[in-house]
Amino acid sequence: MPYVDGFLLAVPKANLDAYRALAELAGKVWMEHGALSYVECLADDVPYGELTSFPRAVQAKDDEIVIFSWITYPDRASRDAINAKVMADPRLKSGDAPPFDGKRMIYGGFEGFVSL
């Protein structure tokens, strides 16, 4: 069962083209270094909940869109090795500020539990 890194973030709608360019580059780099899949999704049906919700989790503002993404790997050890290569890859070291507020990004690694 694959190991999964999951991400949740808010991107200003005005920065969506810049985010797409970054995501396409990042996805290419992750895949070249051995990731099994790389997926980025735009929020479509994510109501603002009273207590909890995707928009609340990342403190999304009215001019932002929530992004839910994930990367899959064969296992945790592969993920750790792939991520080390990705973080060292010069293509992702532009020095430019990302087109989103990284302080509000939620991320983590998950071990597969059920897969049908």
N, C-alpha and C positions, 0 to 999 in steps of 0.2 A: 504494500500500500504506500502511495507516495507521501512525502513530507511536504508541507505547504507553508509558505510565508504569506500572510495576509496583511493587507494595507487598507486603511480608510482615511481619507483626507478631503479637504474642501479646497477647490480651485476657483479663483475669481473667473467669472465667465469671460472677462476681457482677456484673460491669459490662457484660454482653452487651446488656442492654436499652438502656443509655445509649450504648453503641457503635452499636447499630442506629439510634438516633435521630440521632446525629451523622452516620453514613454516609448516611442518607436525606436529611438536610439538605445535606450536602456533594455528594452525587450530583445533587441538584436544582440546586445552584449551578453545578456544573461543566457540566451539560447546558445550562442557561440561557446560559452564556457560550460555548457552541459545541463542547463535547466530543461525540464521536460516540456513545460508550457509557461506562457507569460500572458496574462489577461488583464485588461483594463476596462472597466465598465462605468458608464455615466448613470447617475441616479435617474430613475424614471418613475418609480412608484414607491417613494419613501416618505410617508407622511411625517410631519413634525409631531412627535408624541408629547403627551403631557409630562411624563417623567423621563422616558428614555426613547431614543430613536437615533438613526444614523445621523441626521442633521445635528441633533443635540450633542452627540458624542464628539463631533469635530467642531462644535460651535460655529456651524455654517451661517454666514451672513446672507442677506437677501440677494446680493449680487454674486453669490458663489454657487457652484454645483458640487455635489458630493461624488467622489470617485471611490469605487470599491475595486480592489485589484488583488491578484494573487499570482504566485509563482510556484510551480511544483518541481520537485526533485525526487530522485529515486529513494533517498533516505536522509536522515539528519546529517550523517557524516559527509555525504555528497553536497548537501546544502552548505555546510560550513566551508568546504573546500571551494565550491563554486563562488560563494559570496566573497571569499578572500581574493579570488582572481578578479571578480567584478570590481571590488573596491580599489584594486590596484590598476585597473584598466585606465589608461590615459584619456580614452574617449569620453569618460564621464567626469573628467576633472577640468571643466572649462573655467572654473573660478567665478562664473556668473551665479547670482542668486537664483534659486529655483523659483518657478512661477506659482508658488503656493507657500503658505506658512507652515514650515516643517514642525513647528512647535505644537501644532494642532493635529499632526498626523498620528494615527494609532497603527501600530504594527506588531506582529509577533509571529513566532513559528509554531506550527501545529502538527502533531503526529496524527496520521490517518487513523480513524476509528471505525467507521462504517463506510463501505463503498458498494453500491449496487449496480 
